[in-house]
Structure formats: structure tokens, C-alpha cells
Amino acid sequence: MTRSRNLKGQGALLREEILDAGMAVLAEAADARQVTIRAVAHAAGVTPPAIYLYFPDRATLLRGLVQRGFRMFDRFMDGAAAEASSPADALRRRSHAYLAFADGHPGAYRVVFSAAGLGPEELLVTEGEEHPGHPSFEALVAAVAPCAPPDSDPLSVAVQLWSFLHGLADLRLTKPELPWPANDRLIDATLVSLGLWKGAAR
């Protein structure tokens, strides 16, 4: 069913509804290749030309979804660390939340971090423009910094932790049939090995 036209001045609202519909398509398909102008228009209850009023092509729509996905991710991570008792506890909570977000929002995770089915030309950052994931990465480095071993480079340690978290999340999404150990044990062991957490008190 085609929705009724938005009243004058409600263009911003329709743009957000289109992004909501795009995220819904992602959530159902868990595959960015299914995010087409036609599919999003159908989910939003509008015609494809209505999409083009706000997103001139599929690449622009996908970029909007990447930005929306990072905002979702950042809220999820911040919420997980809100009641932490220490910097190490906050980092551990964030690390566990990373995998929980990927498990609970596979479509959003893939378009944000894996870009499954996308060509590199679709997510290029124009000159002078900040990557939509930059604040998320800066938040990770800031969480790692007070926990990193003395004389270590927090940026390098953060990259190591992120590489592990993303690798595990992506592998679990693409190879769910494998007998994966519990996330909790893998994450905690990695935090200990990187010197970011001393482990549970015995």
C-alpha cells in the first residue's frame, strides 16, 4: 500500500522513515545486497521516485544506513558501559556488547562493518569528510587507553582488540554452522592476553 503524501515541511520526517525502512530491510535480510531502492520504497510504503528525492542513488542511501547503523552501535556500546565500576570493567562490557550487537543486529552490523555485497565506490569518503565510523573508533581507543599496559601504544592495542572482535563477529555471522566456543570465554581471554583486564577475581 502506498502511503499518503507528507505535509509540507515534513520532508525530514520522511527521510528518517526511509532510513527506518532501510534498516528494517537489513534486519530481515541480514544482507546489504538486498537493500535496493525498490525494496526500501516498498518497506516505507512510498514509490521509488520518493526515495530519489532524498537519496539520489543507492550508494547515498547505503551511506545513510551506515551512518544510522553507527549511531545504533554507539548507543548500544555506551549503554553497555554506563554502569561500569572501572575503566577495565567498562572496556570488558564494551567488548562483550560488540559481539552482542553483531548477534542481535546482523544486518546493521554487516552494512556498518563488513559492507557485504558493496563495491568500494559505494562507501568512499569524500575529501575532507570524516568517516561515519570515526567516532566509534575514537571511543574504542579512549576506552583502551586507561587499561593498556605501561609503555604500550593505546592505538595499536585498540586495533588489535578491534581486529579480534570484528574477526570473531564476522566469522560467527558467515559461518554459524561451526562449533564456536562461547563468546564470553574468547573475549575475556583476549582481554587478558592484551593486558587490558586481569580476569575475574579468584
Beta strands, then each sheet from edge to edge (+ up, - down):
end
